[in-house]
């Protein structure tokens, strides 16, 4: 499972905790790893966080095609990164866009995602649990396709 996080998400836990919560990104990823190990089939978590757009594009191109799925929180790139959108458009595995806060209840510029049209779905406003729900969804989708069965 490829988990991608965009700019400023490395500051979770201290960055505007009233909006983003007090859980750190390391805790979120650790919890995903535990859930992935317990899933059937087991899913290794490959996590990349970057404040550099090209690093996420490189990861999408190199790692997403061979992943069970992609969980992405593009951060601010959600609203304007056509480059990340175009990289994701070539991915043939499930992609779930996750946002900790309810972006639709915030500033108007946060209401539009250029990423959403090329994803399988979007989870917003459920805090760190959104990552867990995305993981569960992708695993279930993988199982339903028959690829998860032995």
Buried (B, 14 or more C-beta within 10 A) or exposed (E): BBBBBBBBBBEBBEEEEEEBBEBBBEBBBEBBBEBBEEBEEEBEBBBBBBBEBEBBBBBBEEBBEEBBBBBBBBBEBBBBBEBBBEBBBEBEBBBBBBBBBEBEEBEEEBEEBBBBEBBBBBBBBBBBBBBBBBBEBBBEBBBEEEEBEE
